[in-house]
């Protein structure tokens, strides 16, 4: 828990702060909250703040999902939100001197609220800890930077020009004013944003975050970076989107999770300096395929991927990203130094061996994606799972078996029947998440689109 001392020390360092933005991440990964006066922070840190529990029972459009049991079934009762430690920071993209703090929700009795996705990850971390293991995690985020008015890719490389210009430094330089401010804001918030690169489409970029031996902190930083990117973009007349597939003819955006394990007692590096290459890395090996423990983890991730796809691809648009030879994986497979597969063991020094989990879209809730990945890793270790041989060469050519759900509807059905997902998410949260996704899927499927009219209005 955060303490009043944390707030008091922050106020002493920043006496000019006038307001504070409070936000919690809902099951769909949407930040929701309010702006409060700075004087309210002392009460927040001392006692928490009552917030309607239904804030975690909304679909992605902000509409109540009564089937979650969090709306009228409870009389829209308040829960208690408390600050997440070490997330109180300046929000430098706002004109008015403003701070920001992340919240997590609890029942009035003090128990974690069933609908809070951050608690789902906390439980996954605790299960690993009970097995004597600590996750070392890093997040890579892909995203598009668009012109706010036209919603076309920002910069001089137009969509449809035929120029992808992957890894182009010119695209980074063209938007250097925006990205300079992003990195300055990240430093102000203590977010370890590292490599920036232009990706495989006009206006598409990727930022990597540092490996942490505190998985909760690593994901908190990813959530904070997403909010920061959008905030800074707005100051520049830009729009940052983490939509999985914003343009049919361009690459989709993914969220890659890099994970290794350390022994819990041996994880001595501080959360601020931990790196996957530390000496206690249990995946380390001279073998490019990693240690036997790494391969067991791969086996668990393979076994549980199909039934967990709704977490990694939670929206109707998510399934448009999965296209052959698009840098998005389309099969349950693994490989060594191979970007055509779902589970990649990157090259590098033996001490740096780890798994890059590549199937999640950038639109996935980072807390849930990380929780399911860590649960799959633990499942593989507990069952000594065998991942089979690695894919060599073009993994798209060998992706002939229909293992993954092909549609949103099918992913919901697979998730609903999954005992693994019940254990990974917890039954109460899984029921809430499914209720939200079923309502979204029904609404999405009922829409009559311009493509419907173009294809069928005069021909059927």
N, C-alpha and C positions, 0 to 999 in steps of 0.2 A: 504494500500500500504506500501511496505517497503520504508525506507528512506536511504539517503546517510549516515546519522549518524550511521545506523546499520552496514553498510559496514566499515566505518572508525573505529568504536569501535572493530570490528572483526580483522581488519588489525593490530591494536595496540596490541591486545592480541596474534596474531599469525604472527609476522613479517617475518617468514621464508617461508610462503606460496608462491609457485611458479606458480600454475595453479588452475583453477576452472572448475569443471564439471557443466554444465548447462543442466537441463532436464525438460521436460514437459511430463505429462501422456496423452497418446492418448485415443481415445474412447474404444479401446480394452484393456486398462490398461497397455500398453507397455510404459516404459520410453524411450523417444527419445531426443537426444540433441547433445552436442558437448563439447569438452574441449577447454577452452579459456585461454589466458594469464591472470595473476592476474591483470595486469594493466587495463584490459577491464571492471573490475567490477565497477569502479567509474562511467563509462559511462552508464553501465547497470542500476545502481541504480538511476542515475540522469535522464536518458532519456528512459530507456527501450532498447530493442534490436530487430531490424528487423529479423523476422524468416519467412520462407515460410509457408503460411497458409496451404499448402498441407500436412504438417507434421501431421495434424489432420485428413487427408483424406486417410490414409494408412490402408490396412488390416493387419492382425496379422503377415503376412510374410514380411511386409514392402513394399508391392506393391501398386501403386496408385489405388484408386477407383474413377474413373472419375465421377460416378453417384452421388458422394457426392456434386458435384458442387464446390469443393475446389481446383481442379487441373487446367485443361486447360480453364474451363469456366471463371476463374478469371485471366487467364494468369499466373497462379502460383504466385499470388501477395503476397507480404510480409504483415504480421500482426506485431503487436508489443507485445513482451513478456516482462513481468515485474516480478521481484522476489516476491515470496510468503513470507510474513513476518515470521521471526523466523525459516526459514529453511536453512539459511546460516550456515554451520558447517563443521568441518573437515571430510574428508573421510579417516579414519585411515587405511583402508585395502589397500590403494594404496601406492606403494613404494616412489614415488615422493611426496613431501609435497603438498597436494592438498586439496582444499575446494570443497564443493558441495552446490548448491542452486537449489531449485525447482522454476519453472517458471509457470506463467499462461498467457494466450494469450488474447489480446484485438484488436479490430479493430483500425485503425489509428485515428478514431474519438473519441476513448476512451471507446466505448461500448464493453461489453464482447464478445469474439469471439464465434460464434455459436457452433463450434465443440469441445470446451474445456469442458471436463466432470466435472472439479472442479466447474465451474460456475453453472452446473446443481444442484450440492449439495448446493451451496450457495443460489440458489433461493428456494430450498426446506426449508432450514433453515429460510429464510426470510418469507416464508408463515406461518411457525409455529410461528415466532415472531409476525407477524401481528395478530395472534390469541391469543397473550399473553402467548405463550408457548415457552419453551426452551428444546431442546433435550439434554439428557445426554446419551452418547454413548461410547461403548467400542468394540474393535475388537479382535476376537480370530482367529489366522491363523494356519491352519494345512499345513504341507509340508513334503516332503521326502528329506532326505539327501542321495545322491547317490555318488558312486565312479565316478569321472569324466571320466575315460577311459572306464569302463565296463558298466556304467549307471545302475549298480545293487545297492541295498541298502548298505550303508556304515556300517561297523561294522562286527562283527563275526557271527551275526544271518543271515544266508543265506535265500534268497527267496526260497521257496520250502522245507525248512527244517522241516516244520510242527510246528515250534516255533513262536508264535506271541509275547509273552513276553510283553503284554500290561502293562503299568505303571512300567516297569522294571527299577530300578535305575541303573542296570549294563549298560544298553544302554546309559544312560546319562553320566555315568562315563567314558565309553569307548571313547566317543566323547567330553570329558570335555575340551580338548585343543581348539577345535573349538568353543564350546559354551561359554567358558570363554572369548574368543576374541569377540564373538558376543555381550556379555553383556558389555564389555569394550567399544566397538564401539558405542553401544546404549547410554551409559552414556555420551560419548564424543559428541553425537549428540542431547542429551536431549530427547531421546525417552524412555518413561517409560515402558520398557519391564519388565514383572513381571513373572508369573509362567511359568516354562518349564516342559513339561512332555512327556514321550514316549507314542505314540498312538497305535492304534490297527493294527499295521503291522510292520515288520522289516524295520528300516530306517525311520519310520514316527514319526513326533514330532509335538508339538503344543506349541506356545508361546502366552500368553495373554498380552494385553495392558491395561493400567489403564483407568478407566471410566473418561470421560471428559465432562464438561458442555459446551464445544465448539465443536460441531460435526465436523466442518471443520478441526479443529486441530487434533481431534481424528483420522480422516481418513488420513490426511496428514502423521501422524505418522505411520499408517499402511503401506502406500505406501513407506515411507522412510525405514521402517523395512524390507520390501521385498527386496528392493535394497541392503540394508546393508547385509542381509543374503547371498545373491548371491555373493556379493563382498568378504566377509570374507571366504566363502566356496572356492572360487577360489584360495585363498592363501594356502589352505590346500589340494589341489588336489581333491576337492569335488564339487558336483553340487547340488544346492538346486532347487527343482522344485515345483511349485504350480499347476501343471497339475492336473485336477480333478480326473483322473483315470489312473495313469501311468502303473498299472499292473492289468490285468484282474482278477487275483485270490486274490488280496489284497484290503484292504479298500481304498476308495477314500478320497480325501482331501477337507474339507469344509472351509468356512469362516463364522463364527458365529458372528452376530451383536447383542449386548446387548443394549437395549434401554429403557429408562424411560423418564418421562417428569417432568419439574419443571415450576413453574410460572415464566415468564420472569422477572418481577420486583423483585422476591424473590430469584433469583439465584445469591446469594452473594458470594459464594465460588469462589476462583480464579480458572482459567483453570488448574493451576498446581496442585490443591489439590482437585478438585471436585470429588465426588464419588456418585454412585447411591443411597447410603444410606443417603444422606443429608436430613435434616428435610423438605425441600420443595418438596420432591418426591411426585408427584401427583398420583403415582401408589401404594403408601404405603397403607397397610391395614392389620388388623389382619387375615382376610380371606386369606388362602393360594392362592386363585385365584386372589388376588389383589383387587384394588378398582374398582368401576363401570367404571371409565375412562379407566383403563387398559383393561377391557373386551371390551369396545367399540373399543379401538385400535386393539385388537385381531380380532374383527369382520371386521374391515377395511382391515387388512392384509390378512385375509382369502378371502374376497371378491375379492381382486385384485391380488392374488398370481398367478393364472393360466395365466392371460393375461400378467403378468410381467416376466414370467419364462425366457424369452430370456435374460433379464438383469442378472438374477441369474445363468443362465446356458448358456453362450454366445457362446460356441464352440461345434464343432462336438463331441469331446471327453467328453464334460460335461455330456451327457445323459447316458454314460456308468456307471456313479457313482450311479445312482438311482436304487438300488437293495434292495429287501426286506431283513430285518435283517442285514443290512450292516452298521448301524449307520448313513446312509444318509436317509433323509425322502423321502417318495414316495407318500404322499397324503396331501391334504389341511386339516390339523387338528391341534388341540392344546391339551395340557395336562399340568398337574401340576407335577413338579419333574419327568418328563418322557422324556427320550431321543429317543423315538421311533416316535416322532411327529415332524412336521415342526416348530411349535411355542410352545416353552416351557416356563413355568413360574417356574424358579428355586426356590428351597427351600431356607430358610434363614430367618433372622429377618424381622418383618413386614416392617420396614423402607427401606429394600433393595429390595422390590418387583419390578420386571422388566420383560421384554420379551426378551427371547433369540430366535432370528430369525435364523433358522438352515438350510435353504434350499440352500443358495448360495454356490457355489463351490469356492475353493480357487483360481480358474482361473477367477472369476468375477472381473470386475472393481470396486474397493471399493467405489469410488465416486458415481457411478451409483447405486450400490446396496443400499448404505445408503440413497441416494435421494429417491429411490422408496419405501424403508421401511418407511421413515419419511412421505412421501406423503400418503402411505397406512394408517398409524397411524392417520393422520389428516383427511383423508376421513372417517374413522370409527367414529371419534369423531363428525365430522360435521353431520353425518347421524345417530348417536346413534346406530351403528351397533351391532347386537347381534351375538356373536361367537358360540352360541349353547353350549351344555354341553361339558366338557372336556373328552378326551379319557382316559380311565382307563386301565391299563395293557398294553398288547402288541398292540401298534398302527398299526403294520404291518398287524395283522390279521383282523383288521376292515377296512383296506384300500382297499375296494372292488369297489368303484366308480372310474371311469376313469375321474378325474377332471383335472389333469395336462396334458399338451402336452407331448406326448411320444417320439417325435423326434424333431430334430433341425428344420426341415422344418415346422412342425406344430407350433412350438414356434414362428417362424418368422411370420407365418400367423396370429396367435393370437395377436402378438404384433402390427402388421400393422393395425389391425382393432380396437385396443384398444383406446378409448377416454381417459381413465384414464392415460395410458402411455403417450399420447400426452400432457396431462396436467402436468404429473410428470417430464417429460424430457424436455418439450418445443418442439413445432412442428419442428423448424429448426434442433435441435439436433437429434430428433427422426428420421428424414429423413436421416441424415448423418449416424447414427448408423445402420439403416436398410439397407442402401446401402452397407455398409461395410460387414454386416453379410450375405446379399444375395450373394455378390461376393465370400466370403469365403465358403459359403455352396455349391455354384455351383462348385467351384474348388475342394473342399473336396469330393463331391459326384462323380465327374468325374474320380477320381483316381482309378486305378485298383491295388488292394493290393495283397500281397502274399496269404492272405486267399481266395480271389477270385480264384486265380490260383490253390490253393490247393484243393478247393472244386469242381471247375467246369471245369478245363482244360481237364480232361479225362472222366468226368462223364456226360457231357451235350452235 
